Amino acid sequence: MAYISQETKKELSVGIKAVLKKFGMKGSIGVRNYSSLVVNVSSGSLDFKPDMIGGHIQVNHYYIDNHYSGAKKQFLNDLIKAMRGTKWYNNSDAMVDHFDIAYYTDINIGKWNKPYIVNK
């Protein structure tokens, strides 16, 4: 069963903050329903505007390599790696309806009520 504690979030936040700083991004880190680690990116140097609908994106980590390129792709892949850390695992098998994952990872670029801001 997916579970992430506040202590695990604190451990992972060091690496997450380093990735945000490396790419000149600002964001917040949170835990939703004790099953998902969430990073909400509010502003930064990367221009995600062409990929947005309504000022925000809920990033699908399965499509990062196919839908993004350059620095945006590198940022998102580095962020996912930092969010997973060393304790993350995924032993799920959808063919037999078996789901066993350490915790889910969600990346939001902007929010539905507060759009992402590109800093120049």
Backbone torsions as a table, in degrees:
resi	resn	phi	psi	omega
1	MET	NA	134.4	-178.1
2	ALA	-66.1	129.5	179.3
3	TYR	-154.3	133.4	172.6
4	ILE	-136.7	131.9	-178.6
5	SER	-95.8	167.6	176.0
6	GLN	-64.8	-33.1	178.5
7	GLU	-64.9	-42.4	177.8
8	THR	-64.9	-39.8	177.1
9	LYS	-59.9	-42.6	179.4
10	LYS	-63.1	-39.3	178.4
11	GLU	-64.5	-44.5	-177.7
12	LEU	-74.6	-23.8	-175.5
13	SER	-63.1	-27.6	178.5
14	VAL	-61.3	-49.5	179.4
15	GLY	-68.3	-38.3	179.5
16	ILE	-63.8	-45.3	179.5
17	LYS	-63.7	-34.4	178.1
18	ALA	-65.2	-40.7	177.9
19	VAL	-66.0	-44.4	178.6
20	LEU	-58.8	-44.9	-179.1
21	LYS	-66.1	-41.0	-179.5
22	LYS	-57.7	-37.6	-177.6
23	PHE	-99.9	6.1	178.2
24	GLY	69.0	38.2	-177.9
25	MET	-111.3	153.7	175.0
26	LYS	-121.8	137.3	-179.1
27	GLY	-165.0	176.7	178.8
28	SER	-123.2	154.6	-178.3
29	ILE	-119.1	134.8	-179.5
30	GLY	-150.1	171.3	175.9
31	VAL	-119.0	129.1	178.3
32	ARG	-111.2	123.1	176.0
33	ASN	55.3	27.3	-179.8
34	TYR	54.8	18.8	178.8
35	SER	-126.5	-14.6	-176.3
36	SER	-131.1	133.4	170.5
37	LEU	-92.5	124.0	-173.0
38	VAL	-119.2	131.9	171.6
39	VAL	-117.5	120.7	177.2
40	ASN	-106.1	111.2	-179.6
41	VAL	-90.9	119.6	-174.4
42	SER	-96.9	-32.5	-179.9
43	SER	-159.5	164.1	178.5
44	GLY	171.9	-177.9	-175.8
45	SER	-83.8	-17.7	-179.3
46	LEU	-84.7	136.5	-177.0
47	ASP	-92.6	98.0	177.2
48	PHE	-92.7	1.0	-175.7
49	LYS	-54.0	-42.6	-179.7
50	PRO	-63.3	-22.2	-178.0
51	ASP	-92.0	-5.0	-170.9
52	MET	-90.1	151.8	169.7
53	ILE	-124.5	113.8	179.0
54	GLY	72.5	22.6	174.7
55	GLY	88.3	4.5	178.3
56	HIS	-150.0	164.2	177.2
57	ILE	-138.1	136.2	166.4
58	GLN	-101.3	104.7	-171.4
59	VAL	-70.8	128.5	173.6
60	ASN	-92.4	110.2	-173.9
61	HIS	-67.0	-15.2	176.4
62	TYR	-73.9	-22.1	-175.2
63	TYR	-111.1	12.0	-178.6
64	ILE	-58.9	-48.3	-176.1
65	ASP	-67.6	-26.9	-178.4
66	ASN	-89.4	-27.3	-171.7
67	HIS	-107.0	-12.8	-177.9
68	TYR	-125.2	158.8	178.5
69	SER	-143.1	167.0	175.5
70	GLY	61.5	-136.6	-175.9
71	ALA	-66.3	-32.9	178.9
72	LYS	-64.9	-43.5	178.5
73	LYS	-63.5	-44.7	179.8
74	GLN	-62.8	-43.9	178.9
75	PHE	-59.5	-49.8	-176.8
76	LEU	-65.9	-40.1	177.5
77	ASN	-66.3	-41.4	176.9
78	ASP	-64.6	-38.8	179.9
79	LEU	-65.5	-44.9	177.3
80	ILE	-60.1	-43.5	179.3
81	LYS	-60.9	-43.2	178.6
82	ALA	-67.8	-36.4	179.6
83	MET	-68.2	-32.4	-179.0
84	ARG	-80.9	-35.1	178.1
85	GLY	58.3	-147.4	-178.0
86	THR	-101.9	-13.4	-176.1
87	LYS	-92.8	-8.9	-174.9
88	TRP	-77.5	141.0	174.5
89	TYR	-147.3	161.3	177.1
90	ASN	-143.9	101.1	178.4
91	ASN	-105.8	27.6	-177.4
92	SER	-74.2	150.4	175.0
93	ASP	-141.2	96.6	-176.5
94	ALA	-65.8	-22.7	-179.8
95	MET	-64.4	-29.9	179.2
96	VAL	-115.4	17.4	177.2
97	ASP	57.4	45.5	179.1
98	HIS	-118.4	120.2	-179.0
99	PHE	-121.3	116.4	-180.0
100	ASP	-139.0	99.3	-177.4
101	ILE	-133.4	146.0	-179.4
102	ALA	-60.9	-54.3	176.9
103	TYR	-167.4	161.0	-179.9
104	TYR	-89.3	154.6	178.1
105	THR	-122.7	127.4	179.6
106	ASP	-123.6	132.9	174.8
107	ILE	-121.1	125.0	176.6
108	ASN	-117.7	126.2	174.2
109	ILE	-100.1	105.8	-171.9
110	GLY	76.6	175.9	177.5
111	LYS	-131.0	165.4	-178.8
112	TRP	-61.4	-29.6	-178.2
113	ASN	-107.2	-0.5	179.5
114	LYS	-147.3	99.8	-174.2
115	PRO	-66.9	156.3	176.1
116	TYR	-67.1	139.9	-178.1
117	ILE	-114.6	126.7	176.6
118	VAL	-90.0	122.3	177.6
119	ASN	-91.9	130.4	178.9
120	LYS	-99.3	NA	NA
